[in-house]
Amino acid sequence: MFRTSVPVLMACALPLGAVAAESYEFDAAHSFAHFSVVHLGMSTIHGRFDRVSGKLTLDRSAKTGDLVVKVATASLNTGDPKQESGSLVSKANGPRSRDETLRSGDFFNVAEFPDATFKSTRFNFSGDSLESVDGTLTLLGATKPIKLTVTQFRCGPHPFNKKEMCGADAVAQFKRSDFGMKSGLTAISDEVKVTFDVEAYKQ
Amino acid sequence: MTQMDHLLAHPAFQAAIAPFFAALVVAAALRRTQLIGLAVVCAFAVAVGLTMGYTFETFTAVRKLEVTGLGTPILIVALALTRLHRNERVRLALDLALAASVPWLLWRVLQQQEAANAMLKGLASAAFAALLLDAALRCGSDSIRSALTGLMLGLAVAVLAFLSASLVLGQWAVAVAAGSAAALLVLLAAPTTSQGAAGLALPGAVICALAALLAVFTGSLPWFCLLPLPAIPWATRLVPQDLERRWRTASLSLLACLPAVALAVGLAWFAGSSST
């Protein structure tokens, strides 16, 4: 009996192990990346990337996972999309807005590098809760290690449509000069804080 | 930050003051040689060092422009040694070489576009660069015209780059203008002019052509703002050479360039103000 039951148990366990890793895809309507820099050492300027996509594979029992986040850099928005002709700001700074300046070759260089990508290398759990994700950030064609500190992570059914979903807030900090973004370092801080606020549905 | 750090970090010092004085020293040392064009490259090198530095995290289009600009001394020395600067075929070869470098420069930008669109833009950009360099090299044997061409092209492209939202490209173009101005000053003050006209026009035209293209492709400058630029070197040839009255000739040549510069800047300003 023992001989027959072992293979049966193993056969039953295989699908369970395969199910343990769950795949999620970002909900574009509720997933954003925010960034902030210090301007002139005086105040903090915030910006947002409106288009963020990504995939998460999570095995909570094995405490492993895989995360890929892609940010469309041209979708950045700091609240200054276009200066009005004749306005005081336009007279002082010329006809180009802050968002246009940030999209130019001096900063995010969106014409050459339309995407910034985060790829995980390791998920770090504290007990059952996800604490941080180690990975690499590819920005302006340069790839550097970075740690995403997870400030909030929760999974469960959507309250209305009951689809399984996960939501997370995570924060990271890096020096933009490490990625070759060296313009305006005296006026705009080298340290950039990035926050990912995402929701993802189970596939 | 110390006082010196503040000075080194100031955009005007990085783009104009430091490059000008560095170029002045080089131009004064090389004023009787055909290598006076190295003064413009020196100004550019100083500006690159102070703005972006020489670390290459990624080989971006701006870094390719940097390498191309810093590579022009090879051609300046070759022109000086072979004395081929008046040879039509050499001029054509230089035009074609610059045209061929344009798709390489813009490769990553063009990759993001549809093939037909990318090919059209690549060819048009190559033609523009070749046309601008050809016009600059046609300044003949007059070094003062060549220096004026670099000065006015540098100023025009600097304003276009600033209006296209790129400070770095603008600073580098200002450095070309500063280097050319330093060479011009030395040439006007010296009793005899050097014969390095082609070598003097070459770096300024190459750097300005590529910087202007990057202002279009990586900034937000409309392409038609570049059309008046080849008229700048052409305008310097409207005023006849007069070595006896160099200051007067230079002033008139400078004035002759102004309509083309004003047209390019005006187009960029109004395009920027009216775009949605």
Interface residues (C-beta under 8 A of the other chain):
Chain A: K82 S85 G86 S90 G94 P95 R96 S97 E100 T101 R103 S104 G105 D106 N109 A111 E112 F113 P114 L140 G141 A142 D178 F179 G180 K182 S183 G184 L185 T186
Chain B: A9 T51 M52 G53 T55 F56 E57 T58 F59 T60 A61 V62 R108 V109 Q112 F162 L163 S164 A165 S166 L167 V168 L169 L214 F217 T218 G219 S220 W269 A271 G272 S273 S274 S275 T276
